[in-house]
Amino acid sequence: MIWRHFASNLLTLLIVVLVAVAAAIAWAKHEYSAPGPSATAQCVRIAPGASLAAVSDQLVAQGVVSNGYIFRAGTDYQGRSRGLKFGSWLVPPHSTMEQVVDVLSAGGPSTCGTEVILRVGVRENAVVLRDIDPATGQMMEQAKYNPATEPAPEALATAENSADTRLRITVAEGVTSWQIVEALKQVPFMGGDVSKLPAEGSLAPDTYEVQQGADRGELLADMAARQATYLAAAWEKREPGLPYDTPEEALTMASIIEKETAVADERRVVASVFVNRMRQGMRLETDPTVIYGITKGEGVLDRGIRGSELRRRTPYNTYQIPGLPPTPIANPGRASIDAAMDPEDTDFVFFVADGSGGHAFARTLQEHNQNVARWREIEKQRGQALSPVQGN
């Protein structure tokens, strides 16, 4: 009887324990998937090499999650504990623990925190200080200056030297290699000399996160590696029968497309015009190549092309030479590379500006001349000098 009574009590205790464990697990699962406690967006900074325990303690301290143990257990259970990325990550209000893990393991450039960005542009460069606005969860511009012509505001100079500040370089599509190198020389948070100008077209327009004192030459090598990787992959997938024989020629075409249009929907159409002209033995007759022959990529022309410059035969004057110029004329982005590899299927052989930022395309010289006449009228109304056009 005693053993029977003991076994009964043990069974009851076991059932109670199992029920308690099941209830605890159910509660933990509910907590893991329930909305988090923070009513505002939070910027969570994960240091390189931080442990899951350190991250969970930080999340609790910031009020992002309610229970560090459940966060650790849930992350471990999903097999994601080793997937958390260092950087600064913006966690939306009331994010569940699972959503927090999604944010912290997404990777890519950091999404919040104090950041200093060098924006390398075609016409000018700018260094921008941004930080998170807790009320909106959006990054807001705090200060800005042109490093070529202005001293750094005090707030920006302080941020550049802070260990907690993220440093980024953003390179716009269509800038030249000379413009990129000159921009990198203008910021004090980078080091190292550039002994040789990278080949035109070889640098990938993109956003790069760097550390204080990062070597300029190493960053340029990273830019070149990204461009080479993307170009090689795009070349493998190119449409058959294109009138260029090497990836380098395709890159030159992509750079011309990049400089001719900023309208995304036009890139493949512009590419088709140039491809059709090359197939028919027509000269490309494109202004950006002439301009590059004048400036050598060292800045912006900021005036019209002179008649004497159009008549002068140079390697980059596509009004005078057949085919492509000898090198790219800028660093094209991925969309322009894609357009060069896969042009739209059209019969167009002419295009001219239409006054809206885009272009009017034509299959015949008669259609083109009508488009040119409309463009000339717009130039007159705006008081602009007459620009060169194809077929003229």
C-alpha angles and dihedrals in degrees: 000000000000092000091046090051091047092049091049092051091046091051091049091049091048091051091049090050092048092048090048092049091047090049091048091050091048090049092048091050089049091050091048092054098034122103112275125246100248114101092191134051112270130209108221117194116200114196119221109273095013114159124234089248091054091048093049092049089051092049091052091047091052092047093242095124130023100217126032095195093055090046091052094044094048093046091048092046090054091049092240102115092104094046099073111118127217115240138074116301131188111226113198121233117282093006115173118238090254090052089049089055089050091054095045094048100042094093125194124103116344114267104209146013130077109322137177115206128192106206111200108203137177095245102025144350127237135192110212131193114209134176138174121273103217092204095058103019088230128128109249129198111245103174140353139187142167106245092205095059110015138054117244115266112246094250091053095046089051092049093049089060097044118106090217095057120102113226121208138177116206116191118197122222113262100029118131127241090248090055091051094050093047091050092051090052090056099062121080096208092073129070140193132066128265108227098181133029109242116243114272112265094016097105123082117231102228144112117282126191113213138180127238108282094015113170114255093213092053091050091051089050089053090050090050093048092052092049093047092049094050094043092051092050093047092048090055090055097043123133113261121252100032114157095240124082105201139040088246092060089048089052089053090052090048091053091053091050089049092054095042100056140019092186108106095208091053100055098088091042092052088048090053092054093054093043091049091049092050091049091051094047093249121144115251094234096195123159099214092065091052090049091051090052088056100043099030085220093294100129136314124313094223093192138066123278110263122232090240089056091052091051095047113097109228131154089258101043101103090181085069107027129061121240128354128344116253097260140013115280097217142355106281124209126234095267092058092046088052091049092052090052095045113027121185114265102248142137093227118130100164138050136171135178114279098201096250098084092270135079141255113229128208140189097202136038090243092057090044093051090054090052090047091052090055091048092049089054090053091049090052093049090051094045092239126152114253110268126215116264135191116269093021 
